[in-house]
């Protein structure tokens, strides 16, 4: 029998977080709740601690997504787990979700799969084109199953990135080690990114994520780092990401609030990338 661990990274969790976690805690053998909170509601944390299969681990404030994933991966390996389910605190799972993703792992065993991911549904009317298990270049981390033997060969999640693009950087490193990223089109995860709003632009609607300024800093800095490091080997990924960056810049400038603060933080992200300053952002 293969053992399955899970991880959810907490940051000042909301009231519904305990219910989200409870939707999948029973689908794994042990779930590590890594708490990066700096101002959490104690009642919510106590509810999470009491859930079945949950092992609560408190960090000293917000130490980033990457460090939390590394803590959980090590604990899972020490517990003898073969796989790690990686979750965002805002997401919940339907019954049988983990088993359905594992079926995709079995189908792709001969192809050396390192991560099996769901189809991440961000927008209301967004659906996969096929229900097949297909190879992709990179995926977001929430709702995935990571093969821990692949983690041991690939190495730690990059803690210098702190939060944004930690998932994409790791997928590219997995690929360089010979592992494949597989997306199961038949498994759909309703995933929340920022606070999405719909805006009219002439005769069409566009969606904005409304991330706070600090997140604009991390996405700018880290995406530049990744394309500088991996651009030669993954040119299509970086070309697509550069186009997405231009679109995001347009949306921030035209539709989002705090646009000046966000644009300033994006500029700081660029400057810190150029100066080689990484890790957690600090006022300079």
N, C-alpha and C positions, 0 to 999 in steps of 0.2 A: 504494500500500500504506500502510495506517495503522500507525503505530508505537505500541506498547504498552509502557509502563514499569510498574514495580511498586515498592512500598515495604513493608518490614516494620520495625516499631519494636521494638528489642531492649531488654530490661531484665533483667540478670543471667540470661541464657537457660539453660535446662536442657539436659540431654544430648540430648533428642529434638528440640531446635529445629533443628539442622542438617538432620535428615531432613525435618522439616516444610517448611523452606524449599526443599529440593531437590525437593519434590513439585510446586512451581509455578515455580521459577526458569526452567525451560525453556519455560514458557508465555508469557513476556514477552521483550521485546528487551533490557531491562536492569532489574535489580532493585537498588534502593537499600536497604541494610541500615543504618538509622540507630540508632546504639548510645547509649542513655541510661543504660547501666549505671554503677553505682558500686562494684560488687564482683563483676565477672564472672570466670568461669573462663577463663583464657587459652587452654587447649586447645580449648574449645568455640568461642571466638571465632576461632581459627585455622582450625578446620574450616569455619566459615561463610565466611571470607574466600576459601577455596580453591574454593568452589562456582562453577560456570559461571554467567555473566551477572551475578554479584553485585559491586556496588560498595559497599565498606564505608566508612561515615562515622562517626567517633567524636565525640560531643558531650562537653562538659565536665561530666560527671555527668548527673543526671536533669533534663532541661530541658523535660519534658512531651511529651505526645502531639501537641498542636497544633503546637509548634515543629518537631517531627520531620516531621510531614506537610507543613508549609510548606517545609522544606528539600528534601524529596523532590520536591514539586510544582515548585519552581523548577528543580531539576536536570533533571527530566523535560522541562519546557518548553524549557530550554536545549538538550536533546538532540534536540529536534524531535518529542517524543511527542505523540500525540493523546489518549491515555487513561492513567490511573494506576490500577492495581490496588492496593487498600489492604488490608494483611494484619496480623493479630495473630500474634505469635510462637508461640502455642500451637495454631494451626490449620494443617491441611494440606489440600491440594486433590487431587481425582481428576484423571486425565488428561482433557484437553478441556474443563475447567471454564471457562476464560477465553473460549474460542470460543463456548460455549453461552450465556454471559452477553451476549456481543457480538451474538448473534442477536436477543436481546431488544432491544438498542439499535437494531438495524436495523428491527425491527418498530415501534418507538416513535419513529422519527426525526421524523415529522411532529408529534409531541407535545412536542418540545423537551425531551427527557429530559436531566437533569444527572447523575443517578446511577442506575445499575442495580445492584440488590442481590439476593442470594440469599434464600431463606427460611432464617432462622437457627433451627436446631433446637437448643433448649436442654435439653429434657427427653427422656427415652428414648422415650416414646410420643407425641411431638409431631410432627404432620405438617401441611403446607399443605392448605387446603380445595380449592384449585384449582391446576392447573399453568399457568395463564395468566399473562401479564405485566400486573400491575395497579398502578395508582397508589396510593401510600401517603403518609402525612404525613411520616414520619421512619423512619430505619433505623439500626442499629448499623453501625460503619464496616468491620468485618472482612469480607473477601471481596467488597467492592464494586468497581465500576469507575466512576471519576470522569472525566467529560469535562473535559479541561483548558481548553477554551475557556470553559466555564461557570465554572471556577475563576477564570480571569482576569477575568471580569466580576463575579463575586460577591465576590472579595477573599480575604484570608488566613483560615485557621482562627484562631479566637480564642485567642491564647496566654495571655490572662488567666485562662481557665478551667483551663488546665494539663492536666487529664486527663478526668474524667467529664463527660458531656454535650457534649463537643466535637463529636461526630457529630450529635447532635440540633440543636444550635444552628446548625450549618452547613446542615443540611437545610432548616431554616426560612428561613434567609437565601437559599438557592437558590430556594425557592418564591416569596419576595418579589421575586426578580429574574425571575420568569416561568418557571423551570425546574421540571420534575417529577421526583419520586422514584419510580422504578419497581421493583417487586419481582417477580422471576421465580419463580413458584411451582414450576416444573419443575426448578429448581436448588436443592438443599438443602445447606446447610453446617452440619456438626456443630460448634457453637460453645461454647466453655467460658466460663462466667461465674463467677468466684470459685471456691469449692470447694463445690459443691452437695451438700447432704445432704437426705434425706427424713425427715420427722418425722410421727408420728401425732398427729392432733388430733381427738379423739372418734372419729367413724366415717369419717374421711377422712385422706388424707396431704397434707401441704404440703411445699414445697421451700424451703430456705433457702440463700442464696448464701455466707454466712459471710465476707463481705468484712472486711478488717482495719479498725481504727478510722479510719485516715487516709483510707480510701476513703469511709467514711461522712461524713467532713467534706466532701470534694469533692462528693459527690452532693447533699448537703443544700444547700450554698452555691450550687452551679451551677444546680440545678433551680429554686431560688428566683429566681435572676437571669434565667433564661430565661423563666419565666412572668411576671415583672415586665416584661420587654422585649417579649415576643411574645404575651402573654395576650389582648390585645384583638383580634388578627388570627387567632390560633389557639386559641380558647377550648376546643374539644373536646380538643385535645392537653393543655392545662394541667389541665382537669378530670380527665382520665384519669390524668395524672401525679400529681395530688394524692391520688387514691385509692390509687395504687401506693405513694406515700410513707407513707400511713397503714398499709397492709398491711405494708410493710417495717419500720416502727416496731414493729408488733405482733410480727413474727417475731423481731426483734432482742431485744425485751424478754422474750419467752416461751421462745425456743429456742436462741439463739446464745450462745456463750461471749464473755467480755470485754464483757458487756452494759453495764456501768457506763462503761467506757472509750469504747465506741461511742456511747452516749447523750451523753456529755460532748462528744465530737468533733462530733456532730450539732448540739449547742447552739452550739459554737464556729463551725460553718459558718453557722448562722443569724445569729450576732452579726457575723461578718465580712461577710456579705451586707448587713446593715443598715448597717454602717459603710463599705461600699464597698471592702473589702480583698480583693484578688484575687491571682492568680498562685500561685506555689508556697507551700505552707503553711510557716510558720516559727513556732516557739514564741514566744509573746508574754507 
